Amino acid sequence: MDSIYLFYGLLFVVAFLYASVGHGGASGYLALMAIFSISPDVMKPTALMLNLFVSLTSFIQFYRGGHFQWKTFLPLALASIPMAFLGGMVTVDADIYKKMLGILLLLPIVRFLFFRNLQASELVPAKTGMSILIGAGIGFLSGLIGIGGGIILSPVLILLKWTDQKQTAAISALFIFVNSLSGLGGQLVKGIQFSTDMWVYVAIAFLGGLFGAYFGSLRFNQNVIKYMLAIVLMVAAWKLIFTTA
């Protein structure tokens, strides 16, 4: 019983931290569920459902702050949405899924630890062809693993100098929402399993995301909080890659 309350508390913290940097938090939710040994059949749809609420809240806050760019977002999203649906339809063996997720969690760890101060001092226009390729690749992986893809998209946008930090957070938040919705659609086609505590998870994550998005878009220095996320992801990645529980 104590462990479930610990899980609820950590879920709030993860939603808060991810939303404060413009992410839905699926990689964090998956990391927590891995640490608490929740079945992969439950992990994917649960993480995507939580993503919908937190990423939309985050997007609204960053959009209100004037940081969103439709011109950059649309080619990425139009390519990613159908691919996320296809990825959501694919069934992966539980052991293989855990290893894939563990390896994937290394990406946000690197992003949080080594790209935290990266700024695009001279922005350049996004290239449509490259945007379509990037969106399609991230979209399929998002549906397959059960993430929104923002944790992969964000460093790409910054490295290509298409957006600054706040613009990246705004675009990533809506990108996560549409991919999560599409990925869930793919899973609905093949049948999905939700945790019986799903709506408790949603309420906690929504509340954490609401506070996180507000403070992240208006008040927080985002670099401070990313160390905490990296630690959670490291623990989960180790568990997924090197243990069988």
NORDA-V737961 format. One record per backbone hydrogen bond with DSSP energy under -1.0 kcal/mol. NH is the residue of the N-H (numbers start at 0). CO is the residue of the C=O. If there is no record, write none. Layout:
nh	co
NH	CO
NH	CO
This chain:
nh	co
4	0
5	1
6	2
7	3
8	4
9	5
10	6
11	7
12	8
13	9
14	10
15	11
16	12
17	13
18	14
19	15
20	17
21	18
22	17
28	24
29	25
30	26
31	27
32	28
33	29
34	30
35	31
36	33
37	32
41	38
42	38
43	39
45	41
46	42
47	43
48	44
49	45
50	46
51	47
52	48
53	49
54	50
55	51
56	52
57	53
58	54
59	55
60	56
61	57
62	58
63	59
64	60
65	62
66	61
72	68
73	69
76	72
77	73
78	74
79	75
80	76
83	79
84	80
85	81
86	82
87	83
96	92
97	93
98	94
99	95
100	96
101	97
102	98
103	99
104	100
105	102
106	103
108	104
109	105
110	106
111	107
112	108
113	109
114	110
117	114
120	118
123	160
130	126
131	127
132	128
133	129
134	130
135	131
136	132
137	133
138	134
139	135
140	136
141	137
142	138
143	139
144	140
145	141
146	141
152	148
153	149
156	152
157	153
158	154
159	155
160	157
161	156
167	163
168	164
169	165
170	166
171	167
172	168
173	169
174	170
175	171
176	172
177	173
178	174
179	175
180	176
181	177
182	178
183	179
184	180
185	181
186	182
187	183
188	184
190	186
197	194
200	196
201	197
202	198
203	199
204	200
205	201
206	202
207	203
208	204
209	205
210	206
211	207
212	208
213	209
214	210
215	211
216	212
217	213
218	214
219	214
223	220
228	224
229	225
230	226
231	227
232	228
233	229
234	230
235	231
236	232
237	233
238	234
239	235
240	236
241	237
242	238
